[in-house]
Amino acid sequence: MLAAFAVGLRSGRHRGVDIAWGLAFAAVALTGYGLSAGHGGDGRRLLATALVLVWALRLSAHIWWRSRGAPEDPRYARMLARRPGPWYALRKVYLLQAAILWFVSLPVQVAQYLPGPLGPPAAVGVALWAVGLAFETVGDRQLARFKADPANRGRLMTRGLWAWTRHPNYFGDACVWWGLFLLAADHPAGWATVLSPLLMNWLLAYGSGKPMAERGRSAASPEWAAYAARTSGFFPRPPRRS
């Protein structure tokens, strides 16, 4: 995150922190894998690390591709307009996210130190992680293809997974971290990290995820009110009839 802050200062744009978010999780997983050698079960260590790396690198690559040449993210522009200056950006954007990602990644850090073979909770966790990754990947691809079509300029994406939830990527993210928590839930010590997926779930559904993404949408798109009325805000379900 400090490296991302240095890049943000040099470029004058802080949207790169979203790319650093995934890379930082990858760094935590790789560091934990190295430090836990000789302590945790090899299968659980490798599985937890691999799942985080696949999720984190896909997310960072997608955000990098989506944001190439783009101006500052409106979220950060609004936040930093209130108090311009590098130290406010460091505290409110970079260090805050660093603390959150360390806390959210605690199930992975704990799982890497747990002894013994993988049990049924881990199998359920891998399945839930796969569902979450599928929602994120498919939802992002559907949205990218929709936006790439000039005929859709100014229109709202309401098809595919976006017909079942207004935020398939956020729902998928929540599934990923509940799945990773279950890798640690094989052991009583792992249950001490249950606040980590709860925090991520809250941030996505009620904090910096869904609410900030939907702010101002009613004014920006005439379709939004009808779409929001028939489509779930977070958990997928069939769209309501008009």
Protein Blocks (a to p, Z undefined) as FASTA:
>chain_A
ZZmmmmmmmnopaklmmmmmmmmmmmmmmmmmmmmgokacfklmmmmmmmmmmmmmmmmm
mmmmmmgoiacdfklmmmmmmmgcjklmmmmmmmmmmmmmmmmmmmmmmmmmpgcjddfk
lmmmmmmmmmmmmmmmmmmmmmmmmmmpmklgoiacfehjllmpcblmlmmmmmmmmmmm
mmmmmpmklmmmmmmmmmmmmmmmmmmmmmmmmgoklmmpmklmmmmmmpcfkbgcdddd
ZZ
